[in-house]
Protein backbone atom coordinates (compact mmCIF):
# COMPACT_ATOMS: atom_id res chain seq x y z
CA UNK A 1 0.00 0.00 0.00
CA UNK A 2 2.96 2.34 0.40
CA UNK A 3 3.46 2.52 -3.38
CA UNK A 4 -0.23 3.30 -3.92
CA UNK A 5 -0.13 5.99 -1.25
CA UNK A 6 2.88 7.60 -2.91
CA UNK A 7 1.20 7.44 -6.31
CA UNK A 8 -1.96 9.03 -4.94
CA UNK A 9 0.14 11.78 -3.36
CA UNK A 10 1.53 12.63 -6.80
CA UNK A 11 4.87 10.85 -7.03
CA UNK A 12 5.54 10.39 -10.75
CA UNK A 13 7.91 7.49 -10.05
CA UNK A 14 5.27 5.71 -7.95
CA UNK A 15 2.62 6.40 -10.60
CA UNK A 16 4.89 4.90 -13.25
CA UNK A 17 5.51 1.86 -11.05
CA UNK A 18 1.76 1.42 -10.46
CA UNK A 19 1.19 1.57 -14.22
CA UNK A 20 3.77 -1.16 -14.74
CA UNK A 21 2.08 -3.39 -12.18
CA UNK A 22 -1.29 -2.93 -13.82
CA UNK A 23 0.18 -3.47 -17.28
CA UNK A 24 1.77 -6.73 -16.14
CA UNK A 25 -1.64 -7.79 -14.83
CA UNK A 26 -3.14 -6.81 -18.21
CA UNK A 27 -5.41 -4.20 -16.60
CA UNK A 28 -4.82 -1.63 -19.30
CA UNK A 29 -7.43 0.84 -18.10
CA UNK A 30 -5.65 1.34 -14.80
CA UNK A 31 -2.23 1.16 -16.44
CA UNK A 32 -3.14 3.99 -18.82
CA UNK A 33 -4.49 6.06 -15.94
CA UNK A 34 -1.21 5.86 -14.05
CA UNK A 35 0.95 6.32 -17.15
CA UNK A 36 -1.05 9.43 -18.00
CA UNK A 37 -0.67 10.82 -14.48
CA UNK A 38 3.09 10.29 -14.51
CA UNK A 39 3.54 11.52 -18.09
CA UNK A 40 1.57 14.65 -17.24
CA UNK A 41 4.32 15.46 -14.75
CA UNK A 42 7.00 15.03 -17.38
CA UNK A 43 7.97 11.42 -16.65
CA UNK A 44 9.67 10.45 -19.92
CA UNK A 45 9.37 6.68 -19.49
CA UNK A 46 5.64 6.98 -18.80
CA UNK A 47 5.21 8.98 -22.00
CA UNK A 48 7.21 6.37 -23.90
CA UNK A 49 4.99 3.64 -22.45
CA UNK A 50 1.86 5.47 -23.60
CA UNK A 51 3.40 5.76 -27.06
CA UNK A 52 4.16 2.04 -27.00
CA UNK A 53 0.57 1.22 -26.12
CA UNK A 54 -0.67 3.51 -28.88
CA UNK A 55 1.74 1.86 -31.32
CA UNK A 56 0.21 -1.49 -30.37
CA UNK A 57 -3.18 -0.15 -31.42
CA UNK A 58 -4.54 0.94 -28.05
CA UNK A 59 -7.08 3.61 -29.00
CA UNK A 60 -7.38 4.91 -25.44
CA UNK A 61 -3.61 5.47 -25.36
CA UNK A 62 -3.95 7.55 -28.55
CA UNK A 63 -6.54 9.64 -26.73
CA UNK A 64 -4.32 9.95 -23.66
CA UNK A 65 -1.46 11.20 -25.82
CA UNK A 66 -3.81 13.80 -27.31
CA UNK A 67 -4.70 15.00 -23.83
CA UNK A 68 -1.02 15.56 -23.08
CA UNK A 69 -0.41 17.71 -26.14
HTML snippet that shows the backbone in 3Dmol.js (N, CA, C, O; Angstrom):
<script src="https://3Dmol.org/build/3Dmol-min.js"></script>
<div id="view" style="width:600px;height:400px;position:relative"></div>
<script>
const pdb = `
ATOM      1  N   UNK A   1       0.805  -1.196   0.000  1.00  0.00           N
ATOM      2  CA  UNK A   1       0.000   0.000   0.000  1.00  0.00           C
ATOM      3  C   UNK A   1       0.856   1.271   0.000  1.00  0.00           C
ATOM      4  O   UNK A   1       0.365   2.347  -0.342  1.00  0.00           O
ATOM      5  N   UNK A   2       2.099   1.155   0.372  1.00  0.00           N
ATOM      6  CA  UNK A   2       2.957   2.337   0.396  1.00  0.00           C
ATOM      7  C   UNK A   2       3.104   2.905  -1.013  1.00  0.00           C
ATOM      8  O   UNK A   2       3.038   4.121  -1.195  1.00  0.00           O
ATOM      9  N   UNK A   3       3.301   2.054  -2.000  1.00  0.00           N
ATOM     10  CA  UNK A   3       3.456   2.516  -3.375  1.00  0.00           C
ATOM     11  C   UNK A   3       2.191   3.236  -3.841  1.00  0.00           C
ATOM     12  O   UNK A   3       2.271   4.299  -4.458  1.00  0.00           O
ATOM     13  N   UNK A   4       1.033   2.664  -3.549  1.00  0.00           N
ATOM     14  CA  UNK A   4      -0.226   3.297  -3.924  1.00  0.00           C
ATOM     15  C   UNK A   4      -0.377   4.653  -3.245  1.00  0.00           C
ATOM     16  O   UNK A   4      -0.789   5.626  -3.875  1.00  0.00           O
ATOM     17  N   UNK A   5      -0.045   4.712  -1.971  1.00  0.00           N
ATOM     18  CA  UNK A   5      -0.126   5.989  -1.251  1.00  0.00           C
ATOM     19  C   UNK A   5       0.755   7.042  -1.903  1.00  0.00           C
ATOM     20  O   UNK A   5       0.335   8.185  -2.079  1.00  0.00           O
ATOM     21  N   UNK A   6       1.968   6.662  -2.260  1.00  0.00           N
ATOM     22  CA  UNK A   6       2.881   7.603  -2.910  1.00  0.00           C
ATOM     23  C   UNK A   6       2.337   8.046  -4.265  1.00  0.00           C
ATOM     24  O   UNK A   6       2.433   9.218  -4.628  1.00  0.00           O
ATOM     25  N   UNK A   7       1.770   7.106  -5.002  1.00  0.00           N
ATOM     26  CA  UNK A   7       1.200   7.441  -6.310  1.00  0.00           C
ATOM     27  C   UNK A   7       0.028   8.409  -6.153  1.00  0.00           C
ATOM     28  O   UNK A   7      -0.095   9.373  -6.908  1.00  0.00           O
ATOM     29  N   UNK A   8      -0.821   8.150  -5.179  1.00  0.00           N
ATOM     30  CA  UNK A   8      -1.963   9.028  -4.938  1.00  0.00           C
ATOM     31  C   UNK A   8      -1.542  10.413  -4.468  1.00  0.00           C
ATOM     32  O   UNK A   8      -2.253  11.394  -4.688  1.00  0.00           O
ATOM     33  N   UNK A   9      -0.381  10.488  -3.821  1.00  0.00           N
ATOM     34  CA  UNK A   9       0.144  11.776  -3.361  1.00  0.00           C
ATOM     35  C   UNK A   9       0.867  12.526  -4.471  1.00  0.00           C
ATOM     36  O   UNK A   9       1.319  13.651  -4.260  1.00  0.00           O
ATOM     37  N   UNK A  10       0.984  11.919  -5.658  1.00  0.00           N
ATOM     38  CA  UNK A  10       1.530  12.626  -6.796  1.00  0.00           C
ATOM     39  C   UNK A  10       2.941  12.279  -7.207  1.00  0.00           C
ATOM     40  O   UNK A  10       3.512  12.966  -8.053  1.00  0.00           O
ATOM     41  N   UNK A  11       3.521  11.246  -6.642  1.00  0.00           N
ATOM     42  CA  UNK A  11       4.873  10.847  -7.033  1.00  0.00           C
ATOM     43  C   UNK A  11       4.842  10.242  -8.435  1.00  0.00           C
ATOM     44  O   UNK A  11       4.215   9.205  -8.652  1.00  0.00           O
ATOM     45  N   UNK A  12       5.514  10.886  -9.379  1.00  0.00           N
ATOM     46  CA  UNK A  12       5.540  10.390 -10.750  1.00  0.00           C
ATOM     47  C   UNK A  12       6.203   9.013 -10.826  1.00  0.00           C
ATOM     48  O   UNK A  12       5.759   8.155 -11.589  1.00  0.00           O
ATOM     49  N   UNK A  13       7.242   8.800 -10.054  1.00  0.00           N
ATOM     50  CA  UNK A  13       7.911   7.487 -10.051  1.00  0.00           C
ATOM     51  C   UNK A  13       6.971   6.405  -9.550  1.00  0.00           C
ATOM     52  O   UNK A  13       6.922   5.317 -10.123  1.00  0.00           O
ATOM     53  N   UNK A  14       6.224   6.687  -8.491  1.00  0.00           N
ATOM     54  CA  UNK A  14       5.272   5.714  -7.953  1.00  0.00           C
ATOM     55  C   UNK A  14       4.128   5.488  -8.942  1.00  0.00           C
ATOM     56  O   UNK A  14       3.662   4.360  -9.099  1.00  0.00           O
ATOM     57  N   UNK A  15       3.681   6.537  -9.600  1.00  0.00           N
ATOM     58  CA  UNK A  15       2.624   6.397 -10.598  1.00  0.00           C
ATOM     59  C   UNK A  15       3.094   5.516 -11.749  1.00  0.00           C
ATOM     60  O   UNK A  15       2.348   4.664 -12.231  1.00  0.00           O
ATOM     61  N   UNK A  16       4.326   5.724 -12.186  1.00  0.00           N
ATOM     62  CA  UNK A  16       4.892   4.901 -13.249  1.00  0.00           C
ATOM     63  C   UNK A  16       4.991   3.441 -12.795  1.00  0.00           C
ATOM     64  O   UNK A  16       4.690   2.529 -13.565  1.00  0.00           O
ATOM     65  N   UNK A  17       5.403   3.227 -11.573  1.00  0.00           N
ATOM     66  CA  UNK A  17       5.505   1.861 -11.046  1.00  0.00           C
ATOM     67  C   UNK A  17       4.126   1.205 -10.960  1.00  0.00           C
ATOM     68  O   UNK A  17       3.978   0.026 -11.285  1.00  0.00           O
ATOM     69  N   UNK A  18       3.126   1.957 -10.527  1.00  0.00           N
ATOM     70  CA  UNK A  18       1.764   1.425 -10.464  1.00  0.00           C
ATOM     71  C   UNK A  18       1.290   1.032 -11.862  1.00  0.00           C
ATOM     72  O   UNK A  18       0.668  -0.014 -12.042  1.00  0.00           O
ATOM     73  N   UNK A  19       1.585   1.868 -12.838  1.00  0.00           N
ATOM     74  CA  UNK A  19       1.194   1.569 -14.220  1.00  0.00           C
ATOM     75  C   UNK A  19       1.829   0.258 -14.678  1.00  0.00           C
ATOM     76  O   UNK A  19       1.174  -0.568 -15.316  1.00  0.00           O
ATOM     77  N   UNK A  20       3.091   0.075 -14.353  1.00  0.00           N
ATOM     78  CA  UNK A  20       3.774  -1.157 -14.737  1.00  0.00           C
ATOM     79  C   UNK A  20       3.149  -2.385 -14.101  1.00  0.00           C
ATOM     80  O   UNK A  20       3.042  -3.431 -14.741  1.00  0.00           O
ATOM     81  N   UNK A  21       2.737  -2.266 -12.852  1.00  0.00           N
ATOM     82  CA  UNK A  21       2.084  -3.393 -12.179  1.00  0.00           C
ATOM     83  C   UNK A  21       0.760  -3.731 -12.853  1.00  0.00           C
ATOM     84  O   UNK A  21       0.452  -4.898 -13.095  1.00  0.00           O
ATOM     85  N   UNK A  22      -0.013  -2.701 -13.150  1.00  0.00           N
ATOM     86  CA  UNK A  22      -1.292  -2.932 -13.819  1.00  0.00           C
ATOM     87  C   UNK A  22      -1.098  -3.474 -15.230  1.00  0.00           C
ATOM     88  O   UNK A  22      -1.861  -4.327 -15.682  1.00  0.00           O
ATOM     89  N   UNK A  23      -0.082  -2.980 -15.921  1.00  0.00           N
ATOM     90  CA  UNK A  23       0.180  -3.474 -17.279  1.00  0.00           C
ATOM     91  C   UNK A  23       0.559  -4.951 -17.237  1.00  0.00           C
ATOM     92  O   UNK A  23       0.111  -5.733 -18.075  1.00  0.00           O
ATOM     93  N   UNK A  24       1.372  -5.326 -16.277  1.00  0.00           N
ATOM     94  CA  UNK A  24       1.766  -6.731 -16.142  1.00  0.00           C
ATOM     95  C   UNK A  24       0.559  -7.614 -15.853  1.00  0.00           C
ATOM     96  O   UNK A  24       0.512  -8.774 -16.265  1.00  0.00           O
ATOM     97  N   UNK A  25      -0.418  -7.054 -15.141  1.00  0.00           N
ATOM     98  CA  UNK A  25      -1.643  -7.793 -14.825  1.00  0.00           C
ATOM     99  C   UNK A  25      -2.672  -7.693 -15.955  1.00  0.00           C
ATOM    100  O   UNK A  25      -3.780  -8.220 -15.848  1.00  0.00           O
ATOM    101  N   UNK A  26      -2.289  -7.010 -17.036  1.00  0.00           N
ATOM    102  CA  UNK A  26      -3.145  -6.806 -18.209  1.00  0.00           C
ATOM    103  C   UNK A  26      -4.412  -6.012 -17.896  1.00  0.00           C
ATOM    104  O   UNK A  26      -5.449  -6.209 -18.529  1.00  0.00           O
ATOM    105  N   UNK A  27      -4.319  -5.121 -16.923  1.00  0.00           N
ATOM    106  CA  UNK A  27      -5.409  -4.198 -16.597  1.00  0.00           C
ATOM    107  C   UNK A  27      -5.039  -2.861 -17.236  1.00  0.00           C
ATOM    108  O   UNK A  27      -4.530  -1.954 -16.579  1.00  0.00           O
ATOM    109  N   UNK A  28      -5.309  -2.770 -18.530  1.00  0.00           N
ATOM    110  CA  UNK A  28      -4.821  -1.629 -19.298  1.00  0.00           C
ATOM    111  C   UNK A  28      -5.512  -0.318 -18.927  1.00  0.00           C
ATOM    112  O   UNK A  28      -4.911   0.749 -19.048  1.00  0.00           O
ATOM    113  N   UNK A  29      -6.730  -0.382 -18.489  1.00  0.00           N
ATOM    114  CA  UNK A  29      -7.434   0.838 -18.103  1.00  0.00           C
ATOM    115  C   UNK A  29      -6.711   1.531 -16.946  1.00  0.00           C
ATOM    116  O   UNK A  29      -6.474   2.738 -16.985  1.00  0.00           O
ATOM    117  N   UNK A  30      -6.370   0.764 -15.931  1.00  0.00           N
ATOM    118  CA  UNK A  30      -5.649   1.340 -14.796  1.00  0.00           C
ATOM    119  C   UNK A  30      -4.210   1.697 -15.172  1.00  0.00           C
ATOM    120  O   UNK A  30      -3.674   2.704 -14.711  1.00  0.00           O
ATOM    121  N   UNK A  31      -3.594   0.870 -16.008  1.00  0.00           N
ATOM    122  CA  UNK A  31      -2.227   1.162 -16.440  1.00  0.00           C
ATOM    123  C   UNK A  31      -2.174   2.506 -17.161  1.00  0.00           C
ATOM    124  O   UNK A  31      -1.313   3.339 -16.877  1.00  0.00           O
ATOM    125  N   UNK A  32      -3.101   2.711 -18.094  1.00  0.00           N
ATOM    126  CA  UNK A  32      -3.138   3.989 -18.822  1.00  0.00           C
ATOM    127  C   UNK A  32      -3.349   5.156 -17.871  1.00  0.00           C
ATOM    128  O   UNK A  32      -2.724   6.206 -18.023  1.00  0.00           O
ATOM    129  N   UNK A  33      -4.214   4.978 -16.905  1.00  0.00           N
ATOM    130  CA  UNK A  33      -4.490   6.055 -15.943  1.00  0.00           C
ATOM    131  C   UNK A  33      -3.210   6.501 -15.241  1.00  0.00           C
ATOM    132  O   UNK A  33      -2.936   7.695 -15.121  1.00  0.00           O
ATOM    133  N   UNK A  34      -2.435   5.525 -14.780  1.00  0.00           N
ATOM    134  CA  UNK A  34      -1.214   5.864 -14.047  1.00  0.00           C
ATOM    135  C   UNK A  34      -0.114   6.369 -14.981  1.00  0.00           C
ATOM    136  O   UNK A  34       0.640   7.271 -14.617  1.00  0.00           O
ATOM    137  N   UNK A  35      -0.018   5.796 -16.181  1.00  0.00           N
ATOM    138  CA  UNK A  35       0.953   6.319 -17.150  1.00  0.00           C
ATOM    139  C   UNK A  35       0.633   7.773 -17.476  1.00  0.00           C
ATOM    140  O   UNK A  35       1.531   8.613 -17.543  1.00  0.00           O
ATOM    141  N   UNK A  36      -0.644   8.066 -17.679  1.00  0.00           N
ATOM    142  CA  UNK A  36      -1.050   9.428 -18.004  1.00  0.00           C
ATOM    143  C   UNK A  36      -0.724  10.387 -16.856  1.00  0.00           C
ATOM    144  O   UNK A  36      -0.247  11.497 -17.090  1.00  0.00           O
ATOM    145  N   UNK A  37      -0.976   9.963 -15.635  1.00  0.00           N
ATOM    146  CA  UNK A  37      -0.671  10.817 -14.476  1.00  0.00           C
ATOM    147  C   UNK A  37       0.827  11.119 -14.402  1.00  0.00           C
ATOM    148  O   UNK A  37       1.228  12.262 -14.182  1.00  0.00           O
ATOM    149  N   UNK A  38       1.640  10.095 -14.585  1.00  0.00           N
ATOM    150  CA  UNK A  38       3.092  10.290 -14.514  1.00  0.00           C
ATOM    151  C   UNK A  38       3.598  11.103 -15.709  1.00  0.00           C
ATOM    152  O   UNK A  38       4.429  11.996 -15.547  1.00  0.00           O
ATOM    153  N   UNK A  39       3.098  10.793 -16.897  1.00  0.00           N
ATOM    154  CA  UNK A  39       3.538  11.516 -18.094  1.00  0.00           C
ATOM    155  C   UNK A  39       3.147  12.984 -18.017  1.00  0.00           C
ATOM    156  O   UNK A  39       3.873  13.850 -18.506  1.00  0.00           O
ATOM    157  N   UNK A  40       2.017  13.264 -17.413  1.00  0.00           N
ATOM    158  CA  UNK A  40       1.572  14.646 -17.240  1.00  0.00           C
ATOM    159  C   UNK A  40       2.505  15.466 -16.375  1.00  0.00           C
ATOM    160  O   UNK A  40       2.484  16.696 -16.417  1.00  0.00           O
ATOM    161  N   UNK A  41       3.321  14.788 -15.594  1.00  0.00           N
ATOM    162  CA  UNK A  41       4.321  15.455 -14.754  1.00  0.00           C
ATOM    163  C   UNK A  41       5.697  15.461 -15.417  1.00  0.00           C
ATOM    164  O   UNK A  41       6.691  15.861 -14.811  1.00  0.00           O
ATOM    165  N   UNK A  42       5.736  15.016 -16.662  1.00  0.00           N
ATOM    166  CA  UNK A  42       6.996  15.034 -17.384  1.00  0.00           C
ATOM    167  C   UNK A  42       7.821  13.769 -17.271  1.00  0.00           C
ATOM    168  O   UNK A  42       8.999  13.776 -17.626  1.00  0.00           O
ATOM    169  N   UNK A  43       7.240  12.684 -16.786  1.00  0.00           N
ATOM    170  CA  UNK A  43       7.969  11.416 -16.649  1.00  0.00           C
ATOM    171  C   UNK A  43       8.155  10.813 -18.040  1.00  0.00           C
ATOM    172  O   UNK A  43       7.200  10.325 -18.644  1.00  0.00           O
ATOM    173  N   UNK A  44       9.382  10.850 -18.543  1.00  0.00           N
ATOM    174  CA  UNK A  44       9.674  10.445 -19.921  1.00  0.00           C
ATOM    175  C   UNK A  44       9.342   8.983 -20.193  1.00  0.00           C
ATOM    176  O   UNK A  44       8.811   8.663 -21.257  1.00  0.00           O
ATOM    177  N   UNK A  45       9.637   8.104 -19.270  1.00  0.00           N
ATOM    178  CA  UNK A  45       9.369   6.679 -19.490  1.00  0.00           C
ATOM    179  C   UNK A  45       7.870   6.401 -19.540  1.00  0.00           C
ATOM    180  O   UNK A  45       7.427   5.520 -20.277  1.00  0.00           O
ATOM    181  N   UNK A  46       7.091   7.144 -18.766  1.00  0.00           N
ATOM    182  CA  UNK A  46       5.636   6.977 -18.804  1.00  0.00           C
ATOM    183  C   UNK A  46       5.099   7.416 -20.163  1.00  0.00           C
ATOM    184  O   UNK A  46       4.225   6.763 -20.732  1.00  0.00           O
ATOM    185  N   UNK A  47       5.619   8.510 -20.672  1.00  0.00           N
ATOM    186  CA  UNK A  47       5.212   8.982 -21.996  1.00  0.00           C
ATOM    187  C   UNK A  47       5.584   7.953 -23.064  1.00  0.00           C
ATOM    188  O   UNK A  47       4.797   7.675 -23.968  1.00  0.00           O
ATOM    189  N   UNK A  48       6.776   7.397 -22.955  1.00  0.00           N
ATOM    190  CA  UNK A  48       7.207   6.367 -23.903  1.00  0.00           C
ATOM    191  C   UNK A  48       6.309   5.133 -23.807  1.00  0.00           C
ATOM    192  O   UNK A  48       6.021   4.498 -24.822  1.00  0.00           O
ATOM    193  N   UNK A  49       5.875   4.799 -22.625  1.00  0.00           N
ATOM    194  CA  UNK A  49       4.990   3.645 -22.454  1.00  0.00           C
ATOM    195  C   UNK A  49       3.632   3.905 -23.087  1.00  0.00           C
ATOM    196  O   UNK A  49       3.060   3.011 -23.710  1.00  0.00           O
ATOM    197  N   UNK A  50       3.109   5.117 -22.935  1.00  0.00           N
ATOM    198  CA  UNK A  50       1.856   5.466 -23.603  1.00  0.00           C
ATOM    199  C   UNK A  50       2.015   5.368 -25.118  1.00  0.00           C
ATOM    200  O   UNK A  50       1.134   4.862 -25.813  1.00  0.00           O
ATOM    201  N   UNK A  51       3.141   5.854 -25.618  1.00  0.00           N
ATOM    202  CA  UNK A  51       3.396   5.765 -27.061  1.00  0.00           C
ATOM    203  C   UNK A  51       3.477   4.308 -27.513  1.00  0.00           C
ATOM    204  O   UNK A  51       3.013   3.965 -28.600  1.00  0.00           O
ATOM    205  N   UNK A  52       4.061   3.461 -26.686  1.00  0.00           N
ATOM    206  CA  UNK A  52       4.156   2.037 -27.001  1.00  0.00           C
ATOM    207  C   UNK A  52       2.773   1.410 -27.069  1.00  0.00           C
ATOM    208  O   UNK A  52       2.475   0.642 -27.983  1.00  0.00           O
ATOM    209  N   UNK A  53       1.937   1.739 -26.106  1.00  0.00           N
ATOM    210  CA  UNK A  53       0.570   1.218 -26.121  1.00  0.00           C
ATOM    211  C   UNK A  53      -0.174   1.688 -27.365  1.00  0.00           C
ATOM    212  O   UNK A  53      -0.873   0.910 -28.015  1.00  0.00           O
ATOM    213  N   UNK A  54      -0.017   2.963 -27.686  1.00  0.00           N
ATOM    214  CA  UNK A  54      -0.673   3.507 -28.881  1.00  0.00           C
ATOM    215  C   UNK A  54      -0.153   2.810 -30.131  1.00  0.00           C
ATOM    216  O   UNK A  54      -0.924   2.506 -31.042  1.00  0.00           O
ATOM    217  N   UNK A  55       1.143   2.557 -30.177  1.00  0.00           N
ATOM    218  CA  UNK A  55       1.735   1.857 -31.317  1.00  0.00           C
ATOM    219  C   UNK A  55       1.225   0.441 -31.467  1.00  0.00           C
ATOM    220  O   UNK A  55       1.224  -0.121 -32.563  1.00  0.00           O
ATOM    221  N   UNK A  56       0.788  -0.135 -30.349  1.00  0.00           N
ATOM    222  CA  UNK A  56       0.214  -1.486 -30.374  1.00  0.00           C
ATOM    223  C   UNK A  56      -1.275  -1.458 -30.718  1.00  0.00           C
ATOM    224  O   UNK A  56      -1.940  -2.494 -30.715  1.00  0.00           O
ATOM    225  N   UNK A  57      -1.793  -0.258 -31.016  1.00  0.00           N
ATOM    226  CA  UNK A  57      -3.185  -0.147 -31.424  1.00  0.00           C
ATOM    227  C   UNK A  57      -4.158   0.181 -30.321  1.00  0.00           C
ATOM    228  O   UNK A  57      -5.368   0.057 -30.515  1.00  0.00           O
ATOM    229  N   UNK A  58      -3.675   0.593 -29.179  1.00  0.00           N
ATOM    230  CA  UNK A  58      -4.541   0.938 -28.047  1.00  0.00           C
ATOM    231  C   UNK A  58      -5.144   2.324 -28.280  1.00  0.00           C
ATOM    232  O   UNK A  58      -4.467   3.340 -28.121  1.00  0.00           O
ATOM    233  N   UNK A  59      -6.418   2.350 -28.655  1.00  0.00           N
ATOM    234  CA  UNK A  59      -7.080   3.612 -28.996  1.00  0.00           C
ATOM    235  C   UNK A  59      -7.133   4.565 -27.808  1.00  0.00           C
ATOM    236  O   UNK A  59      -6.998   5.776 -27.984  1.00  0.00           O
ATOM    237  N   UNK A  60      -7.324   4.044 -26.614  1.00  0.00           N
ATOM    238  CA  UNK A  60      -7.375   4.906 -25.436  1.00  0.00           C
ATOM    239  C   UNK A  60      -6.021   5.557 -25.168  1.00  0.00           C
ATOM    240  O   UNK A  60      -5.962   6.674 -24.652  1.00  0.00           O
ATOM    241  N   UNK A  61      -4.941   4.870 -25.513  1.00  0.00           N
ATOM    242  CA  UNK A  61      -3.613   5.469 -25.361  1.00  0.00           C
ATOM    243  C   UNK A  61      -3.431   6.601 -26.361  1.00  0.00           C
ATOM    244  O   UNK A  61      -2.803   7.610 -26.041  1.00  0.00           O
ATOM    245  N   UNK A  62      -3.975   6.447 -27.577  1.00  0.00           N
ATOM    246  CA  UNK A  62      -3.946   7.552 -28.549  1.00  0.00           C
ATOM    247  C   UNK A  62      -4.647   8.774 -27.960  1.00  0.00           C
ATOM    248  O   UNK A  62      -4.145   9.894 -28.056  1.00  0.00           O
ATOM    249  N   UNK A  63      -5.798   8.550 -27.355  1.00  0.00           N
ATOM    250  CA  UNK A  63      -6.540   9.641 -26.735  1.00  0.00           C
ATOM    251  C   UNK A  63      -5.723  10.276 -25.611  1.00  0.00           C
ATOM    252  O   UNK A  63      -5.644  11.500 -25.507  1.00  0.00           O
ATOM    253  N   UNK A  64      -5.122   9.440 -24.778  1.00  0.00           N
ATOM    254  CA  UNK A  64      -4.320   9.950 -23.658  1.00  0.00           C
ATOM    255  C   UNK A  64      -3.176  10.819 -24.168  1.00  0.00           C
ATOM    256  O   UNK A  64      -2.867  11.855 -23.580  1.00  0.00           O
ATOM    257  N   UNK A  65      -2.557  10.402 -25.246  1.00  0.00           N
ATOM    258  CA  UNK A  65      -1.463  11.201 -25.823  1.00  0.00           C
ATOM    259  C   UNK A  65      -1.994  12.536 -26.330  1.00  0.00           C
ATOM    260  O   UNK A  65      -1.301  13.549 -26.232  1.00  0.00           O
ATOM    261  N   UNK A  66      -3.202  12.556 -26.867  1.00  0.00           N
ATOM    262  CA  UNK A  66      -3.811  13.797 -27.308  1.00  0.00           C
ATOM    263  C   UNK A  66      -4.089  14.740 -26.158  1.00  0.00           C
ATOM    264  O   UNK A  66      -3.976  15.956 -26.309  1.00  0.00           O
ATOM    265  N   UNK A  67      -4.449  14.193 -25.012  1.00  0.00           N
ATOM    266  CA  UNK A  67      -4.704  14.997 -23.826  1.00  0.00           C
ATOM    267  C   UNK A  67      -3.427  15.687 -23.364  1.00  0.00           C
ATOM    268  O   UNK A  67      -3.465  16.812 -22.867  1.00  0.00           O
ATOM    269  N   UNK A  68      -2.294  15.004 -23.531  1.00  0.00           N
ATOM    270  CA  UNK A  68      -1.024  15.555 -23.083  1.00  0.00           C
ATOM    271  C   UNK A  68      -0.520  16.682 -23.976  1.00  0.00           C
ATOM    272  O   UNK A  68       0.262  17.520 -23.527  1.00  0.00           O
ATOM    273  N   UNK A  69      -0.953  16.713 -25.224  1.00  0.00           N
ATOM    274  CA  UNK A  69      -0.412  17.715 -26.140  1.00  0.00           C
ATOM    275  C   UNK A  69      -1.221  18.992 -26.153  1.00  0.00           C
ATOM    276  O   UNK A  69      -0.885  19.928 -26.879  1.00  0.00           O
TER     277      UNK A  69
END
`;
const viewer = $3Dmol.createViewer("view");
viewer.addModel(pdb, "pdb");
viewer.setStyle({}, {cartoon: {color: "spectrum"}});
viewer.zoomTo();
viewer.render();
</script>
